[in-house]
Amino acid sequence: MDEGRFGKLSHANATVRWNRNQAYYDQVSWRGTKALDGELLMNQAIYNIDLLIWLMGDVEEVYSMAATRL
């Protein structure tokens, strides 16, 4: 990346495909609460966000989609 071997990147995507139910938050106190702690974005997906910023630079636009499937 730093040497420009991939050319100019125009798009990137990060997908987090796991769920954290209430039992996950109840296991240890440092996880906070599902309602007040940022849930998946701040607890697990923050690493994906860090990687995207490293690869792509500063954020210009954000799109998000969430749904309850089950």
C-alpha positions in Angstrom: 0.0 0.0 0.0 2.6 2.5 1.0 4.6 1.9 -2.2 1.5 2.3 -4.4 1.7 -1.2 -5.9 -2.1 -1.5 -6.1 -2.6 1.8 -7.9 -5.3 4.2 -6.7 -8.0 2.4 -4.8 -11.5 3.7 -5.3 -13.7 1.4 -3.2 -13.5 -0.7 -0.1 -15.9 -2.8 1.8 -15.9 -4.4 5.3 -18.5 -6.9 6.2 -19.0 -8.2 9.8 -21.0 -11.4 9.7 -21.6 -12.3 13.4 -24.1 -11.5 16.0 -23.7 -10.7 19.7 -26.8 -11.5 21.8 -27.5 -10.4 25.3 -25.6 -13.5 26.8 -22.4 -12.1 25.2 -22.8 -8.8 27.1 -23.7 -10.5 30.3 -20.4 -12.6 30.4 -18.1 -9.9 31.7 -18.8 -6.4 33.0 -16.3 -4.5 30.7 -18.4 -5.3 27.7 -21.0 -2.8 28.8 -24.6 -3.2 27.7 -26.1 -3.9 24.3 -28.3 -0.9 24.7 -25.6 1.6 25.7 -22.2 0.4 24.5 -22.2 0.9 20.7 -22.9 -2.8 20.1 -21.2 -4.4 17.2 -19.8 -1.3 15.6 -17.6 -0.3 18.6 -17.1 -3.7 20.1 -16.0 -5.8 17.2 -16.2 -3.9 13.9 -13.8 -1.1 15.0 -10.9 -3.2 13.7 -12.5 -3.3 10.3 -12.9 0.4 10.4 -9.3 0.9 11.3 -8.2 -1.3 8.5 -10.3 0.6 5.9 -9.0 4.0 7.1 -5.4 2.6 6.8 -6.1 1.3 3.3 -8.2 4.1 1.9 -7.5 7.3 3.9 -10.0 9.6 5.5 -13.7 8.8 5.3 -15.7 10.8 2.7 -19.0 8.8 2.7 -20.6 6.1 4.9 -23.4 3.8 4.1 -24.8 1.3 6.6 -27.6 -1.3 6.5 -28.9 -3.2 9.5 -31.7 -5.7 9.8 -33.1 -8.3 12.2 -33.1 -11.5 10.3 -34.3 -14.0 12.8 
